[in-house]
Amino acid sequence: MKRFLASAALMAVSVCGFAQDVNKLIKQDDVERIIKTLSADDMEGRGTFTKGIDKAATFIDGEFKAAGLKPLTGATGFRQSFSMLKTTPVSAKATINGTEVPADRLAITAPASFNWASVSGVEVAKVPAGSNFMEKYQLYARGDKDMLVLVDTSFAPMFKRLVARAKRGGTAFKAANGANKGVVFVMGSLDDVTSLNVAYEVKTEEKPLFNVAGMIPGKSKKGEYVVFSGHYDHLGIQKNGIAGDTIANGADDDASGTTAVISLAKYYKKLNNNERTLIFVAFTAEEIGGFGSQYFSKQMDPDKVVAMFNIEMIGKDSKFGENSAFITGYERSDFGKILQSNLEGTAFKFYPDPYPQQNLFYRSDNATLAALGVPAHTISTDQIDSDKLYHTVKDEFSSLDVKNIVATIRAIALSSRSIVAGKDAPTRIPKLQQ
């Protein structure tokens, strides 16, 4: 009993010491400055392919430089640049087994025009009732094959949104060999596809994008990586605003998460005691398909990534109240249990995702690395089922609870320490198999 009490007392002293450090090094006034800057009107909502997102990237670049981070291995700066193909649909038509598919049951994603005259060379897959629609969508949309995907009618509400997105056009990676693939989603039930004709025409232009990424090299385990991430893009300027306001500032979504990434970078650089290499990345193009995180994932060896802390919308209290946040995919690894163990003796608690019907695990930038087996989880406090400001021009700094943001950032800092120190490694997530 004496040994137990002594051990408990030692742990309490240890947690108290770390808490004092985190309170000193992660300051509310700095957190407020960063998020105010990122969500200001002059950032124009940080829409993809706009001057506003370029300005935001320059600001984040400056914060990483001031913190003392180093560019990723092989890079000369903090911008991780790449090109995308931006497409605008002109026409889309599909005929299966001699019957034309109605427009409201057809959604096509492709980086270029194409014509299919038969089912030969096209892989046919199904999304049956009861399956995880978002998981299947991620798997097929991010694959490298020409595919016809038959979606059960039980997913009609989700499919309606998919059709709307497809009609607006999209963004896609340019294949290195020029063999750009197409994915045709059709809602309906078919036992067998004997004939297939698809004609898809788009206008295409090549556009630049860039993540902003830096690192703190590890000491004894340089070849093992811990990633802290959030997306810095949002919706930009909206045609139909509210009361004359047309700027979707994206203060909570996800200037709050990006602020956390910058704050954690400063914190760990000041501590300078990480055994594993820490990577801090602000992703672009999350709102239009997660392309920044997809590109980033292709530059990493997923087997060397020990964990990913993706931070998305921490601007207000969670449904569990103060000093709490939830973790998507909590049941998929022991990531959450490790974090909570490191918070023993504090008031903060991490909970499993309370919104499983929202498919949040595959709706943020953790998805690509998670699909590759990395314990990649998103930490959030958003009450997504009732958040009326989500994706509106009213997602502004004035709607945020800065104290909640600070408390969550400090909790992430405390809870990540055994992973950063090389003592804990969360269990791997099963890889998505097609």
Buried (B, 14 or more C-beta within 10 A) or exposed (E): EEEEEEEEEEEEEEBEEBBEBBEEBBEBEBBBEBBBBBBBEEBBBBBBBBEBBBBBBEBBBEBBBEBEBBBBEEBEBBBBEBEBBBBEBEEBBBBBEEEEBEEEBBBBBBBBBBEBEEBEEBBBBEBEEEBBBBBBBBBBBBBEEBBBBBBBEBBEEBBBEBBEBBBEBBBBBBEEEEEBBBBBBBBBEBEEBEEBBBBBEBEBEEEEBBBBBBBBEBBEBEEBBBBBBBBBBBBBBBEEBEEEBBBBBBBBBBBBBBBBBBBBBBBBBBBEEBBBBBBBBBBBBBBBBBBBBBBBBEBBEBEEBBBBBBBBBBBBBBBBEEBBBBBBBBEBBBBBBBBBEBBEBBEBBBBEBBBEEEBBBBBBBBBBBBBBBBBBBBBBBBBBEEBEBBBBBBBBBEBBBBEBBBBBBBBBBBBBBBBBBBEBBBEBBEEBEE
